[in-house]
Amino acid sequence: MRLPLIKFLTSSRLLLAAAALFSAASCAALGGKTTAAGKAPAYAVVVSQKTFNDPAWRGVVDALEKKHKATRIVYASSVDEALPKLRDRFPRYACFVAQPAEATREFVVAVHRLTRNLDDDPYTDCFWGILTGYSAANALRIARCAEPLTVRRVAAGTDVALDMCEEGVWYSELKQGEMVKKEKGGKPLELKGPADTTEALAHTLTEYKADLFVTSGHATERGWQIGYSYRNGQFRCENGALYGLDTAGRKIPIVSPNPKVFMPIGNCLMGHIVGPDAMALAYMNSGGVNQMLGYVVSTWFGYAGWGCLDYFVEQPGRYTFTEAFFANQLALQHRLATFFPELVSAESDENGATQANIPLSDEARKAGLTANDGRGLLFDRDYVAFYGDPAWEARMAKQDCAWDQTLEEKGGVFTFEIKPNRGADTFKPISTNGSQRGGRPIVQFLPRRVRNIRILEGADLAPVIADNFILVPNPGKCDPRRKYRVVFQAAPIEAVGFRL
């Protein structure tokens, strides 16, 4: 049976306190029927019949199946056809193998909506990625990569929190000549950079060999304009290869094969694949990118992009890049459900238009939000792609975070505890650069799926506990006299074939 979504939406005032109970009921429904015995598969490869029939692309599927002992789901024409089997198998990871012509804006949106529909809560139900490439050989390289990446060197065309990085350099998109660099073991230092940073940024990939590249500013599917508020050069692509084009018209080749993560957090259209000469494909091909996010539309709100800094860079070592992306997605979905519950089941088009009314709740007004925030959250929810093998691990080199969080289990009882670090009195991000930053909830992914959830302690923190995560709204200022702890009881989900 499918639980009616109205139970989740009835009262936004009671939403946070009730959400965990809803999640528990939803998970209980998941455990009601099974079709086969045994443990749930951890990984599913989803692919169209056309792509699976192509020998070169089948090699990509075979590589993923071998690496992850994965189950395979083949659909005829529309990715939505994979839903029944994804529900039955309920994997922790789902990788959608797609040729570039298939990896359209519409495909990205469909995958977002599909992966929220494996059960009845409004949250994404698995870690997913779209694995594509400039060619099948490029995609195969990404699929075969098994060695985890520790991000030690960070390079950026915008401000990033180098305090939280082992070493790195960033060049300002707002102020010409401004740069900040941190050497390993040192502190970030403000230096004088070149007026045109095209070659310098190209060298962060080719010579410096950054493990993480972060960009913002104006962009299209075929180019990045490096300066946002002043004249600077560009990154462009041709035949699957990146190159820089400085203000003097000089072309700077970019060949950077070391595996890396790419975060174009503020760029319009960088994730939109429109034919072979798309920047996303060139980053994967000549730029060595194994995983990346990217807007498939012109960005204007920013929550789904910029917030990934809060989880990945500013909580270094806590999350893989996959986990950071989806923690931010959960944060967005939680914010939407909390302040704009009527929009949870609504949809937005690529221009941000929706047919749904956007009433402003008392909670939204108290938080200083407007109807435009609801529209922006709805828009951002489905229009940022995640490319790569979602189970590949890229993680920031570990540094001290603003708080510690631990999850322990004993006899089916889970204890999740949050402790501010170094006597801090607030849960704040290091940096506020970017759109919609700060105040994101604290997220912990569970080691396995659970059901029959019952909160024993910490309900006053308004946690949301689903089958694969716990989310605690950010308390903001913290009281040193109290414990920030949630204790709950849950049973494991161990059978394949959950029918709703």
N, C-alpha and C positions, 0 to 999 in steps of 0.2 A: 504494500500500500504506500502511496505517496502522501506524506504529511502536507496539509495545506500551508502555503507560504504565509497566509494571513496571520497564523499564529506568531510568526516572527515579527510581523509588522503592526500588530494591533495597537501598541502604545510605545511611542518613542521614549516617553518618560521612564518606562519600566524596561526598556529594551536591554540595557546592559546587564541588569540583574537577572533578567529572564533568559538571556541569550544562551547561557551555559545549560540551562534546563532544556531549552529547545534543542541544542546540539546533542544533549544526552538522549532525548527522545528520538531524534533523527538517527543517531547511531544505533539505538535499540531496534529501530525499524530495519536498519541495515543487517543486523544480526538475525532477523526473524526467519529468513529462508536462505538456504544454500543449495547450490546445484552440484557441488563436488567437494570432496574432502581434501585436506592438505593446506599448506600455507599459501597465502595470497601472493601472486607474482609481484616482484618488485619493479619490473620494467616492461613496458609495452612499446613496440615499434609500430607506428601507424603509417600506412603508405597507400597510395592509390594503386589500382591495378595497372594503370599505364606505366607508372614509374617502376613498379615491381617487375614488369615484363621487360624493362630495358636492362640488358645484362650489366652495363656499367653501374647503374644505380642500384641494381639488386646487390651488387657487391657492397654498397654502403649499408644496406639492410642486413646483409649477412655479417658484416663486421660488428655492427651493434648487437646483433643477437648473440654472437660468440662472446663479445666482451662482457655483456651483462646477463647472459643466460636468459634472454628476453623472450617474451611471447610476441607473436606477430598478428597484426590486425590489418587486413587488406580491404579497402572499400572500392566500390565500382566507380563512382563519379564525384560524389560530394563527401567531404570529411564528416559531415553530420551523420552519415551512415555508420560511422564507427561507434556511435554512442551506446547501443545495446551491449556490444562486446566490452567496451571500456567499463560500463557499469558492472557487468558480470565479473570482470577481472580486477577492477578497482585498484590499479597499480599505484605505487608510490611515484614512479616516473613514467612519463609518456613522451616519446620522441616522434615527432611528425616529420618524416623524411619527404622532402618535396624538391622537385626540380625548380629552377628559378622562375619559370613561367607559371608554376602553380603557387608560388609563395607570394601571392598578391595581398593587397590591403584587405580584401574581402576574406582571404584565407586566414589572415592573422586575427581578424575580428571573430570569425567562426570558431577558431581554436579557443580563444578566450571564453566565448559563451558556452562552447561544448564542455570545457573542463570545469565549469562551475555547475554543471548539470548532472554530475555523477551521483549526487545525493541531494537532499532537500534544503540544506542551508545555503546562504547566498555567497559562500566563500569558494575560492578555487580549491579543487579537490585533489590535485596532484601537482608535482613539479613537472613542468613541460617545457619543451624547446622545439623549435623548428630547425631541422638540420638540412641546410642547403649549401650551395657553393657555386662559384663561377663555373665549375665543371664537376663531373662526377668524381674525377681524381681529387679535386680540391675538397669536396665533401667527404671523400674516403679518408683523406689525411686527418680531418677533424674527428671522424668516427673512430679511427684507430688510436687516437691519442689517449693513453691511459695514465700516464704519469701526472700526478697532481702538480699544480702550480702554486708556489708561494710567492705572492706579490711583494717584491722587495723594492723595486724601482717604479716610481709613478711619474708620469709626465702629463701635462695638461695645458690646454689653451684657455683655461679659466682658473679662478681661485679654488684650490682644494686645501684641506686641512693637513698640511705636511707634518704637523705635530704628531699625527697619528700614523705616519708612514715611516718606514725604515730610512728611505732616502727618496728624493724626488726634486722636480722642478716644475714651476708653472709660469706661464706668460699671460699677462693680463689681456683680456679682450676689451677692456674699458678704458685703460690708461696706457697710452703709447710709451714704450720703454720700461714699463714696470715688470719686474720678474722677482720671484722668490725661489731660493734654492736651499735644499737641505742635504748635507753630506751625511753619510752613515756615521752615527755616533755624535753628530753635531745638532745644532738648532737651526731652524729656518732663518735665513738671512735675506733681507731685501737688497737686491742688486740692480744695477742699470743694465737693461737688456737692449737689443737692437730695435730700431724703429720698425723694421720689417722682420717679423719672426718666422717667416715661412721656412727658411733653411734651418733655423735653430730647432723648430718643431719637427721637421723632417729628420734631423739628426738624433732627436730623442728616440726615434724608432729604429733608425739604421745603425747608429753608432752607440748610443747610450743603451739601447735594447730594453726599453721600458717594458715592464710586465703588465702595466695598466695605463691606458691612454684615455683621457677625459677631455671632452670638448663641449662647447656651447656656441651660441651665436647664430648668425644667419646661415642657412644651408638649403640645398635642394637635394633631390635624389642623386645628382651628378656632381656636386661640389660643396665644399665648406668654405665660407668666407671667414677668415681667421679673426679679423678685427670686427668688433661689434659696433663700437662708437668712433672708430677712426679707420683710415684707409690702411689696409694691410694686404697680404697676399692670399692665396687660396690653396686648398688641396682639391685635386681633381682626379679623374680616373679615365683610363682608356684601355680597352681590351683586357680587362681584369687586373690592371696594374695601377697602383696609386702613384701620383707625382705631385710635387709642389710647384706652384706657379707664383713667383714673387712679383712685386710691383714693377720691376724692370722687365718683366716678360721672360725671365729665365726659368727654364724647366728643370726641376730637381727630382730625379727618380727616387722612389721609395720602395726598397725591397727589404723586408724585415721579417724573416722566417721564424724567429723565436715565438713560441706560443704565448698568447696574451689575451687580455680582456679589454674590450672597448666600451666606453660609456659616453655616448653622445647625448648627455642628459638634457641639454637645452636646445639641441638642433632640431629644426623642422625637417621632416621627411627623410632623415638619414636611414631609417629602417625600411623605407618603401622601395621594394624591388620592382623596377619598371624596365625590364629588358636586361641584356648582359652588361651594359655600361651603367651599372648602379654602384654607388659608393659602398654599400654594404657588402656586395660581392667582391669588390676590389680589396676591401679591408680583410676579408676572409682569405683571399687568394694571395696577393703580394704583401699584405700587412700582417700575416700570421695570426689573425684573430680567430680564436676558437669559440669564444662566446661574446655576445654583444646584445645590448638592448637598442631600441631605436624607434622613434615616433614614425608612424606611417602616414601622418598628416602634418599639417602646419601646427606647431604647438603654441598655445597661448596661456594655458593654465599652469601646467608644470608639475603637478603633484606626483604623477607616475614616473617622471624622469628624475628630477632633482632629489627626491626623497631616497633614491637608492644610495646616495652619498651617506645619508644618516645611518643606514644599516651596514653598508659594506666598508666604506672608508673610515667612518667615525666610530665604529665598533670593531676595530681591527682584529681579525682572527676568529671572531665569534661565528660568522656566517660564511658559507661558500657564496660565490657570486650568485648562483642559482637561488640559494636560500634568501639572500639579501633582496633580490628582485621580487621574490614572492612574499617575503615579509612586508615589503612596501605595498604590494598588491593587497594583502590582507588589511594593512593599515588604511588604504584607500577605501576598500569595501566596508570596513568597520565604520569609518567616518561617514560614508554615504548612508549606511543603515542607521547610524545613531542620530544624525541630524536631518536626513532627508529620506526617511523610510519609504515614502511613496515612490521613490525612484529606484528602489532595489531591483525591481523586475522590469524597469523601463529600459529603453535603448536610445542611443544617440546616433545621428548620422555623422559623416566625416567633417561636417561644418559645425558640429556642436548643437544642431537643432534636435529637439525632441518633441513628440506629440504629447508627452505627459505634462500635467500641471506640476508646478514646483511651489507648493505651499511652504511657508516659512514657519517652522515649529518654534515654540518658546525656547527650546534647548538651543536651536540654531541662533536665535536672536541674542540669547545670553552669551553665546560664544563669539558674537560679533560677525556672524556669517550672513550672507545675502543669498538670494536666489541664484546669483551668478556662480557662487561656490558650488551649489548643487549641480548646476549645469556643467561646470568645469570638472567636477569629480566624475560625473556620468560620462563625459566626453573622454577623459583620460583613461578610464577603466579598460576600454577595449582597443585602444589605438596605439599601444606600444608593443612592439614585437620583442620576443626573446629568441635569439638564434643560438644554436649549438646543441651539443649533447648535454641534457640537463643534469646527468649524473657525473659529468666530469667536474673535478674539484679544483677550483681556483679560490684561494683564500689569502687575505692580507696577512703579512707577517705580524705575529701577535704583539700587541702593545697594551698598556694599561687602558682600560675603558673607564667611562664615567661611573659605571656601576658594574658589579658582578652579578651574574644570575646563574643559579644552579637548579638542576632537576634531578631528584633522586626517587627511586622506586623501591618499595619493600612490600612484598605480599599483595600486590595489586593496589597499593596506596602510593600516590605520587605526591611529592612535596616540591613545589616550585618557590624558590626564595630569591628576592632581589635585595642586594646590599649596596648602598652608595660607597664609592671608593674614596679613600683618603679624606674621610670626614665631610664629603660634599653635602650640601643641603638642597641640592636640586638635581633633576634629571634633565639636563640640557645638552644639545649637540655642541660640538666645538665651534662650528662655523655656521653662519646664517646666510652664506652666499647662495643665491638662487631663489627660485620661486617655491612657495609653499613649504618652507623648511621648518623643522623643529617640532617638538611636542608629539612625535609619533609614538604609538603604543609599544610596549615591550612584548616581544614575540619570542616564543620558544617552540621549536618543532619537536614533536614527540618521537621517540625511537621506533615506534610501531603504531599501527592504528588501534584505537580502543573504542569501546562502546559502554553502554550502561554507566554513564558518568554521573557521579554524585559528589557534590562539593561538601567537604567536611569542615573547612576553615577558609576564611578569606573572601567570602561572598561580598563583603563590603567594598572590596577592590573592583567589583563589577567585572570579573573575568569572563571571557568567552572561551569555552573549551569545546573544540570540535574533535573529530576522530583522529586528527593528525597534528594539532597545534593547540597551544594555549596563548591567549592574547590578554594582556592587562593594560587598560588605558593608562597612559603616562600620568603619574601622580603630580608631576610638576615639582613643587617644593616637597621635600621629604622631612618627616619628623624623626629625629634621631632616637626618640624614645619608643618608637613602635617597630614592629616587624612587618615587612612587606612579604607576605607569604600566602600562598594558595595551596591547600591540601585537598586532594580529591581522590576518590576511589573509582577505578575503571577496570573493565575486563578486556583482554586482548581480542582483536578480530583475527582469526586464524584460518577461516575457511574461504575458499574461492567461490564466487558466484552469488553475490549478494543481490537479491531482487527487491526493488522498492515497490 
